[in-house]
Amino acid sequence: MVPICKKRIVFTSFGGHYSDSPKYISKKIYELAPELDQVWLVKKCYMDNVPKYAKCVDICTKASLKEMILPAALGIIAPLVV
């Protein structure tokens, strides 16, 4: 079995902003389940717009790639296992 961080949600929006539908989905999830860990991949100039309950990672760094390794790997491996 591959370990999955079931309490983490990674968000990004078109252009690296904190905006659009993911912004409102994030807010609603926080209202309903504040215990979930939210991570936003945004451009550095927009980090101030992300609320304090969410972790902010610059989309143009290696850290953002590390946040996406497990979800990407699961998307590739899971269909092969099933």
C-alpha positions as a Python dict, from the first residue, in 0.01 Angstrom:
ca = {
    (1, 'M'): (0, 0, 0),
    (2, 'V'): (110, 353, -73),
    (3, 'P'): (68, 591, 223),
    (4, 'I'): (-177, 870, 152),
    (5, 'C'): (-209, 1191, 348),
    (6, 'K'): (-589, 1181, 370),
    (7, 'K'): (-615, 1513, 552),
    (8, 'R'): (-427, 1726, 295),
    (9, 'I'): (-579, 1913, 3),
    (10, 'V'): (-359, 2088, -253),
    (11, 'F'): (-507, 2382, -443),
    (12, 'T'): (-391, 2590, -733),
    (13, 'S'): (-569, 2829, -964),
    (14, 'F'): (-514, 2952, -1318),
    (15, 'G'): (-220, 3190, -1331),
    (16, 'G'): (-96, 3108, -981),
    (17, 'H'): (-348, 3335, -806),
    (18, 'Y'): (-562, 3274, -498),
    (19, 'S'): (-888, 3313, -689),
    (20, 'D'): (-1163, 3155, -895),
    (21, 'S'): (-1360, 2845, -795),
    (22, 'P'): (-1077, 2685, -592),
    (23, 'K'): (-1082, 2989, -361),
    (24, 'Y'): (-1449, 2940, -273),
    (25, 'I'): (-1416, 2563, -254),
    (26, 'S'): (-1128, 2613, -9),
    (27, 'K'): (-1335, 2850, 205),
    (28, 'K'): (-1630, 2610, 217),
    (29, 'I'): (-1407, 2315, 306),
    (30, 'Y'): (-1256, 2519, 589),
    (31, 'E'): (-1605, 2602, 720),
    (32, 'L'): (-1711, 2236, 712),
    (33, 'A'): (-1384, 2066, 808),
    (34, 'P'): (-1124, 2303, 957),
    (35, 'E'): (-905, 2007, 1062),
    (36, 'L'): (-804, 1943, 700),
    (37, 'D'): (-460, 2067, 595),
    (38, 'Q'): (-491, 2301, 296),
    (39, 'V'): (-192, 2383, 78),
    (40, 'W'): (-206, 2654, -189),
    (41, 'L'): (43, 2665, -476),
    (42, 'V'): (58, 3033, -572),
    (43, 'K'): (302, 3283, -717),
    (44, 'K'): (508, 3462, -455),
    (45, 'C'): (344, 3800, -526),
    (46, 'Y'): (-2, 3658, -434),
    (47, 'M'): (92, 3484, -108),
    (48, 'D'): (-50, 3764, 106),
    (49, 'N'): (-399, 3691, -31),
    (50, 'V'): (-405, 3331, 97),
    (51, 'P'): (-583, 3298, 435),
    (52, 'K'): (-388, 3205, 748),
    (53, 'Y'): (-552, 2861, 779),
    (54, 'A'): (-383, 2745, 457),
    (55, 'K'): (-17, 2669, 401),
    (56, 'C'): (127, 2869, 114),
    (57, 'V'): (396, 2736, -124),
    (58, 'D'): (552, 2933, -409),
    (59, 'I'): (445, 2756, -728),
    (60, 'C'): (782, 2832, -891),
    (61, 'T'): (993, 2635, -640),
    (62, 'K'): (1103, 2280, -573),
    (63, 'A'): (877, 2280, -265),
    (64, 'S'): (569, 2300, -486),
    (65, 'L'): (692, 2003, -686),
    (66, 'K'): (743, 1805, -365),
    (67, 'E'): (380, 1875, -264),
    (68, 'M'): (263, 1722, -592),
    (69, 'I'): (488, 1412, -610),
    (70, 'L'): (259, 1179, -416),
    (71, 'P'): (-70, 1282, -584),
    (72, 'A'): (92, 1254, -929),
    (73, 'A'): (247, 917, -851),
    (74, 'L'): (-85, 783, -721),
    (75, 'G'): (-257, 897, -1039),
    (76, 'I'): (-11, 696, -1244),
    (77, 'I'): (34, 390, -1022),
    (78, 'A'): (-323, 333, -898),
    (79, 'P'): (-469, 233, -1238),
    (80, 'L'): (-181, -12, -1290),
    (81, 'V'): (-243, -179, -953),
    (82, 'V'): (-619, -207, -1000),
}
